[in-house]
């Protein structure tokens, strides 16, 4: 049985998805209580499920 691999996003992908915002602004947003919790902490930083980030963006009117 093949288990699908979830899509993940890190800080750089978040910067692009949120309109080219600064690294500091990504840090601020990802530390909000309403932002999805990261699924892992890697040497490169935290990562989130892309679907959860997308749902968060859409719920806040960020197409």
C-alpha angles and dihedrals in degrees: 000000000000115000112207115242111233120235112249132198131200134191096288093051089048091052091054094042092051095051105273097303122172125271089247091055091050088053091051094048096045091052093056115113091236096052116100116267116252115255094212144008111222131179086261092052140266123334131202135197107266092220092056092048091048092051090049091051094048092047088058096048096257104139 
